[in-house]
Amino acid sequence: MTLHQPIPQVPLSQPAPMYLKQAPLSDSECDVTDAWNERNDPENEEGAIVTAFFEHSHDHGQTQATMIGLAIEEDGLTLFYTAYGALAMLGAQAAYRIEQVHGETLQ
């Protein structure tokens, strides 16, 4: 038995799941509010607090951090997104950069 809840298989005729009911079980987490503001709220008018959740793996002595979820807290409401949702909200380039930077901090 693993600590992580597997994401159920989704038929190709249905879109990938975007939301989670709660924060995913993760190996680490990191505040990514700055990356969120760069893409979605440059003036920081929303005042959102954004947290990314990561799963770790080890490859040739290097620790890799893979984003498995995202939490966006705004006005007392917190929404949780899957990895697919995080890609949609942040963009692939920002998500990749966040994974790289967080992975480097784990070394």
N, C-alpha and C positions, 0 to 999 in steps of 0.2 A: 504494500500500500504506500502510495506517495503522499506527500503533504499537499501537492497541488491538485486542484480539481481539473480533470481533463475537460477541454472544450468539446462538446458533443459534435459529431460529424454532421455537417449540414449538406443536404442535397444541392447539387449545382443549380437547381431551379430556384433556390432561395438565397437571399443575400446573407453574407457573413454576419454573425451577431455583433452588435456594436456596444451594447450596454451590459453592465454587471449589476447585480443586486447589492453587492457589497465589495469592499476592497479585496483584491485577489491575495491569496497567500503568496508572499514573495520572500526572496532572499535579502533584498534591500530596497530602499526607496530613496528618492531624491527630489528636492524642490526644483521644478523646472518652470517656475513662474516667468522668469526672464525670457525663456524661449517662447513661451505662450504669448507674452506681450509683444515680442518682435513680430510675430506672425498675425495675431488676432486683435491686439489692443495696444497699439504703439503709444497712445497717450495714457494708458493705464486708468481709463475711466471706469472700467468694470470692477477693479479691485479684486479680481479673482486670485485665488491661491491654487496652484496647480502642482500636483505631486505625481511622479512617475514611479511605477513599481517594476522591479527587475527580477529576473531569474538568472542565476550564475551558472556558467559551465567553465571547465578548464580544458585548455588545448595547448599542448607544448609549453607548459609552465605559465601561460598567460590566462588571466581570468577574463572571460567574455561576459558582458552584461546584456541581456536581451529584454527589451521592454515588453511586459506582459499586461500592462494596464495603466490607466491614467485616472486620476481623481481631480475634478474641478469643483472647487468650493467657492460659491458666490452668493452673497446675501443670505447666509445661513443654510443654503441648500447645497448638498454635495451630490454630484453625479459621477458614477464610475463607468469607465469605458474599457472595452477589451483592447487587445493589441491592434485589432483592425480599426476600432474607434479612435485609438491614439494616432494611428497613421492618418486617418481622415481629419482629425482635429489639428494636428501639428504639421502634417506634411511629411513625406518620406525623408527628405533631406534633413529636416530638423530632428526627426526621430533617430535617424542614423547618427547624427552628430551627438545627440544626447547619449546614446548607447556607447559611443566611442569615448566620450569624456568621462562618463560614469565608470566604464570599464578600466580606464587609466587610473582613476582614484582608488580602485580596488587592489592595484598591484602592490 
